Amino acid sequence: MAAMDGDGWALCSLGHQHWGLHGAAGLLAVHHTLDGMPYVLLQKRAWWSHHGGTWGLPGGARDSHEDAVTGALREAREEAALRADLVRVRGLYVDDHGGWSFQTVIAEADGLLDAAPANGESLDMRWVAADEVTARQLHPGFAGSWPLIRAALSPVVVVLDMANIIGARAEHGWWKDRAGAANRLLNELIALTVRGVGDMPQGVPALTRWFPRMFAVLEGAAAKAADPGPVNGDMTVVLAGGSGDDAIVETVRGVRPWETALVVTADRGLRERVTALDAHVTGPRWLLGQL
């Protein structure tokens, strides 16, 4: 394993040549303005490169020791001087050609970050409104993936009805030690925010993997399981002062306009309340299948 050991041409099962012996990855940095419009950071490729002069993502060959996220963030630093700590990964889309794949890492940026060509592989770096992307001459691979990726630019926020989920899990003795059952579930959920979520329920755009923000709403005896507030970058504990359902509804109200809210509960009354706020809903079985 060594730096740049992925440089080289590979042949996919379709008979096409691609750059990257171990596949390739690129970073799609996204920033939503207050009116909800997503802007994406695009790179104009150097004329000498493959499909030179077209617009796509800062990216390139992955080294043998890199996963897609590591490779994409490295390439963004090398080609656009974009720091990894200024973005937060939200999704992953894999364009699989059979034996070779390009993996698009979708990352949320807090602003239109400064970015400029940092090496000879880029002619220009521009933030472009999502609705204007197709007006540019795009790299063929990016052009093929863009319609699906465009639908998945809104970050997903998962709001968890912890009492309902713990009850559905039917863990032995959970009713005697609700705080202990909540703590065990929280630890599993924290790990889930790190590795990401695979299949999403119907209504949420399909990606290979999502890395959503999660809010775990605890009430009653289970609230002794954790302190309120952020646990890590993507998990926040909400302690309900009264009704857990009311706390879940208020959490959904706090979701930013451009985000997609997904509430995990089997409670019929709560489902009606949150769908009235345009949230998606799914049952605990979906979540438990991800753990």
GUTILO-681069 format. One record per residue (C-alpha): residue number from 0; x, y, z. Coordinates in Angstrom, 1 decimal. Layout:
<gukols>
<NUM <X Y Z>>
...
</gukols>
This chain:
<gukols>
<0 <0.0 0.0 0.0>>
<1 <1.5 3.3 -1.1>>
<2 <0.4 6.8 -2.1>>
<3 <-0.6 7.0 -5.8>>
<4 <-0.6 3.2 -6.2>>
<5 <-4.1 3.5 -7.8>>
<6 <-2.8 5.6 -10.7>>
<7 <-3.3 3.7 -14.0>>
<8 <-5.9 2.6 -16.4>>
<9 <-8.5 -0.1 -15.7>>
<10 <-10.8 -2.0 -18.0>>
<11 <-14.4 -2.5 -16.8>>
<12 <-16.6 -5.5 -17.8>>
<13 <-18.3 -3.2 -20.4>>
<14 <-15.0 -2.9 -22.2>>
<15 <-14.4 0.7 -21.3>>
<16 <-11.2 2.2 -20.0>>
<17 <-11.3 4.2 -16.7>>
<18 <-8.6 6.0 -14.7>>
<19 <-8.0 4.3 -11.3>>
<20 <-6.7 0.8 -10.8>>
<21 <-8.8 0.5 -7.6>>
<22 <-11.7 2.6 -8.8>>
<23 <-12.1 6.4 -8.4>>
<24 <-14.0 8.8 -6.1>>
<25 <-15.0 12.4 -6.2>>
<26 <-16.4 15.0 -3.8>>
<27 <-19.7 16.7 -4.4>>
<28 <-19.8 19.6 -2.0>>
<29 <-23.3 21.1 -1.5>>
<30 <-24.5 24.3 0.1>>
<31 <-28.2 25.2 0.4>>
<32 <-28.9 28.9 0.4>>
<33 <-31.7 30.4 2.6>>
<34 <-34.2 30.1 -0.3>>
<35 <-33.5 26.3 -0.4>>
<36 <-31.5 26.3 -3.7>>
<37 <-28.6 23.8 -3.5>>
<38 <-25.3 25.0 -5.0>>
<39 <-22.7 22.4 -5.9>>
<40 <-18.9 22.8 -6.4>>
<41 <-17.8 21.8 -9.9>>
<42 <-14.4 21.5 -11.4>>
<43 <-13.5 22.3 -15.0>>
<44 <-11.0 19.6 -16.1>>
<45 <-7.6 20.5 -17.6>>
<46 <-7.5 20.1 -21.4>>
<47 <-4.9 17.4 -21.3>>
<48 <-7.0 15.2 -19.0>>
<49 <-9.5 12.5 -20.0>>
<50 <-12.6 14.4 -21.2>>
<51 <-10.6 17.6 -20.8>>
<52 <-12.6 20.9 -20.7>>
<53 <-15.7 19.3 -19.3>>
<54 <-17.2 20.0 -15.9>>
<55 <-17.4 17.4 -13.1>>
<56 <-16.2 16.8 -9.6>>
<57 <-12.8 17.2 -8.0>>
<58 <-11.7 13.5 -7.8>>
<59 <-9.6 10.8 -9.1>>
<60 <-8.1 7.4 -8.6>>
<61 <-8.4 5.8 -5.1>>
<62 <-5.3 4.3 -3.6>>
<63 <-5.5 0.7 -2.5>>
<64 <-5.7 1.6 1.2>>
<65 <-8.4 4.3 0.8>>
<66 <-12.2 4.0 1.1>>
<67 <-14.3 6.3 -1.1>>
<68 <-14.7 9.1 1.6>>
<69 <-10.9 9.2 2.3>>
<70 <-10.1 9.3 -1.4>>
<71 <-12.6 11.9 -2.3>>
<72 <-11.6 14.3 0.5>>
<73 <-7.9 13.8 -0.4>>
<74 <-8.6 14.6 -4.1>>
<75 <-10.7 17.7 -3.1>>
<76 <-7.7 19.0 -1.1>>
<77 <-5.2 18.3 -3.8>>
<78 <-7.3 19.7 -6.7>>
<79 <-9.4 22.5 -5.0>>
<80 <-7.6 23.3 -1.7>>
<81 <-10.8 22.3 0.1>>
<82 <-10.3 21.3 3.7>>
<83 <-12.0 18.2 4.9>>
<84 <-13.1 19.7 8.2>>
<85 <-15.3 22.3 6.4>>
<86 <-17.7 19.7 5.0>>
<87 <-19.7 16.8 6.5>>
<88 <-20.4 13.7 4.5>>
<89 <-24.1 13.1 3.9>>
<90 <-24.3 10.4 1.2>>
<91 <-22.6 8.0 -1.1>>
<92 <-23.5 7.1 -4.6>>
<93 <-21.7 4.2 -6.4>>
<94 <-21.7 4.1 -10.2>>
<95 <-20.7 0.5 -10.8>>
<96 <-19.4 -0.4 -14.2>>
<97 <-18.6 -4.0 -13.3>>
<98 <-15.1 -4.4 -11.9>>
<99 <-14.6 -0.7 -11.7>>
<100 <-16.7 2.0 -10.0>>
<101 <-16.8 5.8 -9.5>>
<102 <-18.1 6.7 -6.0>>
<103 <-19.6 10.2 -5.5>>
<104 <-19.3 11.4 -1.9>>
<105 <-22.0 14.0 -1.2>>
<106 <-20.9 16.4 1.5>>
<107 <-22.7 19.3 3.2>>
<108 <-20.9 22.7 3.3>>
<109 <-21.9 25.5 5.7>>
<110 <-21.2 28.1 3.0>>
<111 <-19.9 28.7 -0.5>>
<112 <-16.4 27.8 0.6>>
<113 <-13.3 29.3 -1.1>>
<114 <-12.1 26.9 -3.7>>
<115 <-9.6 27.4 -6.6>>
<116 <-7.5 25.2 -8.8>>
<117 <-4.7 23.8 -6.6>>
<118 <-2.8 21.8 -9.3>>
<119 <-2.6 21.3 -13.0>>
<120 <-5.7 19.0 -13.2>>
<121 <-8.1 21.9 -12.8>>
<122 <-8.9 24.9 -15.0>>
<123 <-11.5 26.3 -12.8>>
<124 <-13.7 25.7 -9.7>>
<125 <-17.2 27.1 -9.5>>
<126 <-20.2 27.0 -7.2>>
<127 <-23.1 26.3 -9.6>>
<128 <-26.9 26.4 -8.7>>
<129 <-28.2 22.8 -9.1>>
<130 <-30.8 24.0 -11.6>>
<131 <-28.0 25.3 -13.9>>
<132 <-25.7 22.3 -13.8>>
<133 <-27.0 20.7 -17.0>>
<134 <-26.4 24.0 -18.9>>
<135 <-22.7 23.3 -18.8>>
<136 <-20.7 20.7 -20.8>>
<137 <-20.5 17.9 -18.3>>
<138 <-18.1 15.0 -18.0>>
<139 <-20.1 12.1 -19.5>>
<140 <-19.8 10.0 -16.3>>
<141 <-21.1 12.9 -14.1>>
<142 <-23.8 13.7 -16.6>>
<143 <-25.1 10.1 -16.4>>
<144 <-25.2 10.2 -12.6>>
<145 <-26.5 13.7 -12.1>>
<146 <-30.2 13.1 -12.4>>
<147 <-30.2 10.6 -9.5>>
<148 <-27.8 12.6 -7.4>>
<149 <-29.7 15.8 -8.0>>
<150 <-32.7 14.2 -6.3>>
<151 <-30.6 13.3 -3.2>>
<152 <-29.0 16.7 -2.5>>
<153 <-31.4 17.4 0.4>>
<154 <-29.8 16.0 3.7>>
<155 <-32.0 13.5 5.6>>
<156 <-32.8 14.1 9.3>>
<157 <-34.0 11.0 11.2>>
<158 <-36.2 11.6 14.3>>
<159 <-36.5 8.6 16.5>>
<160 <-39.4 7.8 18.7>>
<161 <-37.2 5.9 21.1>>
<162 <-40.0 4.6 23.4>>
<163 <-41.8 3.1 20.4>>
<164 <-38.6 1.6 19.0>>
<165 <-37.6 0.0 22.3>>
<166 <-41.0 -1.5 22.7>>
<167 <-41.0 -2.9 19.2>>
<168 <-37.6 -4.4 19.8>>
<169 <-39.1 -6.6 22.6>>
<170 <-35.7 -6.9 24.3>>
<171 <-36.1 -9.2 27.4>>
<172 <-36.8 -7.2 30.5>>
<173 <-36.7 -3.8 28.8>>
<174 <-39.9 -2.7 30.7>>
<175 <-38.0 -3.2 34.0>>
<176 <-35.0 -1.1 33.0>>
<177 <-36.1 1.4 30.4>>
<178 <-32.9 3.6 30.9>>
<179 <-30.7 0.5 30.3>>
<180 <-32.6 -0.5 27.2>>
<181 <-32.4 3.1 25.9>>
<182 <-28.7 3.3 26.6>>
<183 <-28.0 0.1 24.7>>
<184 <-30.0 1.3 21.7>>
<185 <-28.3 4.7 21.8>>
<186 <-24.8 3.1 21.6>>
<187 <-25.9 1.1 18.5>>
<188 <-27.4 4.2 16.9>>
<189 <-24.1 6.2 17.4>>
<190 <-22.3 3.4 15.6>>
<191 <-24.9 3.6 12.8>>
<192 <-24.3 7.3 12.3>>
<193 <-20.7 6.5 11.6>>
<194 <-21.1 3.6 9.1>>
<195 <-24.2 5.1 7.5>>
<196 <-27.6 3.8 6.5>>
<197 <-28.3 1.5 3.5>>
<198 <-31.8 1.1 2.2>>
<199 <-34.1 4.1 2.9>>
<200 <-37.9 3.8 3.2>>
<201 <-40.1 4.7 0.2>>
<202 <-40.2 8.4 -0.5>>
<203 <-36.6 9.1 0.4>>
<204 <-34.3 9.3 -2.7>>
<205 <-32.1 6.2 -3.2>>
<206 <-28.4 6.4 -2.6>>
<207 <-25.9 3.6 -1.9>>
<208 <-25.5 5.0 1.6>>
<209 <-26.9 7.9 3.6>>
<210 <-25.2 9.6 6.6>>
<211 <-28.1 11.4 8.2>>
<212 <-28.4 13.6 11.3>>
<213 <-30.3 11.7 13.9>>
<214 <-32.4 13.0 16.9>>
<215 <-33.2 10.4 19.6>>
<216 <-36.2 11.6 21.6>>
<217 <-36.3 10.1 25.1>>
<218 <-39.1 10.4 27.7>>
<219 <-40.0 9.2 31.2>>
<220 <-37.7 6.6 32.8>>
<221 <-35.7 6.1 29.6>>
<222 <-34.6 9.8 29.8>>
<223 <-32.1 8.8 32.4>>
<224 <-30.0 7.0 29.7>>
<225 <-28.2 10.1 28.5>>
<226 <-27.7 13.9 28.9>>
<227 <-29.4 16.1 26.3>>
<228 <-27.6 17.6 23.4>>
<229 <-25.1 16.4 20.8>>
<230 <-23.5 13.0 21.4>>
<231 <-21.3 13.2 18.3>>
<232 <-21.4 15.2 15.1>>
<233 <-24.6 13.5 13.8>>
<234 <-26.5 12.2 16.9>>
<235 <-28.4 14.4 19.3>>
<236 <-30.4 13.3 22.3>>
<237 <-33.6 15.2 23.0>>
<238 <-35.2 14.8 26.5>>
<239 <-38.9 15.3 26.5>>
<240 <-40.0 17.5 29.4>>
<241 <-43.5 16.2 29.0>>
<242 <-45.1 14.3 26.1>>
<243 <-42.6 12.5 23.9>>
<244 <-44.9 12.9 20.9>>
<245 <-44.9 16.7 21.4>>
<246 <-41.1 16.7 21.6>>
<247 <-40.9 14.7 18.3>>
<248 <-43.3 17.1 16.6>>
<249 <-41.2 20.1 17.8>>
<250 <-38.0 18.4 16.6>>
<251 <-39.6 18.0 13.1>>
<252 <-40.6 21.6 13.1>>
<253 <-37.0 22.5 13.7>>
<254 <-35.7 20.7 10.6>>
<255 <-34.4 23.2 8.1>>
<256 <-36.6 23.8 5.0>>
<257 <-34.3 22.1 2.6>>
<258 <-33.8 18.9 4.7>>
<259 <-35.9 15.8 4.5>>
<260 <-37.4 14.7 7.8>>
<261 <-37.9 11.0 8.4>>
<262 <-39.7 10.0 11.7>>
<263 <-39.4 6.4 13.0>>
<264 <-42.5 5.4 14.9>>
<265 <-45.4 3.0 14.7>>
<266 <-47.7 5.3 16.6>>
<267 <-50.7 6.1 14.3>>
<268 <-51.5 9.5 16.0>>
<269 <-47.9 10.7 15.9>>
<270 <-47.6 9.6 12.2>>
<271 <-50.6 11.8 11.3>>
<272 <-49.1 14.8 13.2>>
<273 <-45.7 14.6 11.5>>
<274 <-47.0 13.8 8.0>>
<275 <-49.0 17.0 8.3>>
<276 <-45.6 18.7 8.6>>
<277 <-44.4 17.0 5.3>>
<278 <-42.3 14.5 7.2>>
<279 <-41.8 10.9 5.9>>
<280 <-42.6 8.1 8.3>>
<281 <-41.5 4.5 8.7>>
<282 <-41.8 1.9 11.4>>
<283 <-39.3 0.6 13.9>>
<284 <-38.7 -2.5 11.9>>
<285 <-36.8 -0.5 9.2>>
<286 <-34.5 1.0 11.8>>
<287 <-33.9 -2.3 13.6>>
<288 <-33.0 -3.9 10.3>>
<289 <-30.1 -1.4 10.0>>
<290 <-28.5 -2.2 13.3>>
</gukols>
